[in-house]
Amino acid sequence: MLRVFRWSHDFRLRNGDPMHAPIWVSRPHLPIVFFFEFRLFSIVSTFGIGLTLDGPTKLVSRPNVARVCVEIGLLSRQFTCLLVRVRNFCYR
C-alpha cells in the first residue's frame, strides 16, 4: 500500500494524517476559461484542497477534460455532483 502525504518542513512519517487522502478529479467538457489553477482550485475548494493540476491541464493541451489533484477528508461527506455557476453560466 502506498500513502502520499503533503510535505511540510517538519514532516515525520508517524505524524501522517490518515484521515485525508489525495484523489484525482476529472471535469470533462469544462470551458477553457476555467483552465487556470486559481479557478480550478476555487471550484474544488467546495470539497477539498487543490494540490496540483496534471500536465495537460496546465498546458491546456487536452481541452476536453481538466484534472485536479485534491486532498479530501475521508470522514467528510463525499460529493457525486458538482455544479459550477459564474454569472450567467452554469455547468454540471
Secondary structure, 3 states (H helix, E strand, C coil): CCCCCCCCCCCCHHHCCCCEEEEEEEEECCCHHHCCHHHHHHHHCCCCEEEEECHHHHHCCCCCEEEEEEEEECCCCCCCCCCEEECCEEEC
